[in-house]
Amino acid sequence: MNTLRHLPPGSVSLRGPMGEAIRLTTRNRLMRVDYSLAVDAFRNRLDSPDGWCWRGEFWGKTVRSAIRAWEASPFDELRDVIDRTVVDLLSTQDADGCISSFATKFQPEALDIWNRKYVILGLVRYCESMNKSPAVRDAAARCLSHLMSQVRPASGRSLYQYGTHKGMSSASILGAVIKVYRLTGDRRFLDFAKFLYADDDGAAPVFRAIESGLPPSQILDGKAYEMMSCVEGMIELYRETGDAHLLDHAIRHYHDIVEHEIYVTGMGGLKDTVGEYWNEGRFKQTKLEGVGALGETCVIVTWIRFVLNLLRDTRDAAMADQVELALYNGMLGSMTLDGSGYSHRNPTPLAGPCWRKTGAYQIRGYGDFDCCLAQGPEGIATAARFAALAGDDGALYVNLYEPATIRLPEGGEIEIGGGYPYAGGTSLRFRLGAARRFALSLRIPGWSASTACRVNGESVAVAPETYATINREWRDDDTVELDFDYSGRIVHAPDGSPYSAFLKGPIVYCRDSFLGDINDPLPGDGRWEASSFPMAGAFRSVITLSDGSRLSDYASAGNKFDQCNMLRVWLDDKACHP
Ligand SMILES: [Zn+2]
């Protein structure tokens, strides 16, 4: 097994659009959350099966976001916030190890197992990244042991018979179980994980359905991020057992999602009023009605995490392209410009006028919590984790090229400059001190049809949708220059309907009502030039097309989060509507 590793916290400082988004959402959301209220769900056991039953997920989701943000930019005030709320959460643990938002008589019904999964994942991430505290590690282990005492094989019913979405919410605990095993080395947890995966008494259909290779929308009820969370568990189980079938299933599932579900904006989910299910979304993204809302933010956060996780084992550059598309478009677009809020459902429909609105107050009388508001910052902060990965012998994989500093675990750093992801050249300059040989693998995006790559001025041949590996002795002031192909690309609707979308680099461009008529059709030539539109400060990137009309990057379009500010992504194609 040769899994790529994440760099230590603080290794990657992004200074482009994702770096700015991380800074803003840390300051304006994560530093302001009422963490004590999130702990109240456990302190006062506020959830119940016949009412609101997911207060218990907010703590783990929010703390996981905060830890990702701290990894991207470690600073003491955020560490203090996280340290304090972890201590507060642990104060709610019973003598038997139970941490639950449900009264004992209701356990482990409804979303109790789902909620506890997020508690365990929050504590595990804290131990992995911030503080290898034996007390926190033991609290996570005791919390899981208590849950194990309530389900098969120790007692009671199968874990899959609890929870929602035909057991998927409960089954998604698989990855958390393996992470607790890694943290503690206690074989009981690995044995439980294997039991969960294999428990085939007819009550464990989730993993069998995923193995069957059905399209995602036909797997149980199609609930998108619960399903991906289950597949994340399969990846973790593969890493412990070496069973390659598990990885194969996860890879095939990834391809099924790309082929059936992902929109031009890199996100997915539809069917209901908030966009939470797989439902052949790739083909329905251009429908104007009857498909529900598009793109729950939790779906895109989980998609990014799932694909990045898979990329570490496959080193498939096409997967990195998917992560990038999701980050700069759907993910960044779900966040308000100041980072304080996130959409729950995202702009709907994409082939007509639509607007953004924030999700909040999901549970009346219980603060400003919403599942997507809790997880949204995690998706944004994952950009720093994605930007570079470590292989063996000092090998470095670079995935993202917005301006940044990458500090290498072996010492020294690489400075990335240029105009990525919008236009212009990109340069990587080395500051290493002593010269050192290692393999640098540069992601050459699939969207860049022809990329010029020069190492200290000498051309190196590279191909799109691959990692170009340069293994040499690197020295101070060595420079790699990359000229990506930012030609405009016209993409036609996957369902054959007469709409087109405009992309340039990894960015989807669309109409915004402050830039002109959002129903203007799209010229078919793909030509563009940078715009000097006077309101450009409200947008990250504005371009002018050959007919003089303007487009904004999708993530900035509709950034007022109000019906006064409409946008449209799929446009009438002039070639189809002469
Ligand atoms: Zn959500």
Residues whose N, C-alpha, C, O or C-beta is under 5 A from the ligand:
A	BS01	ZN	E296 C298 C371 C372
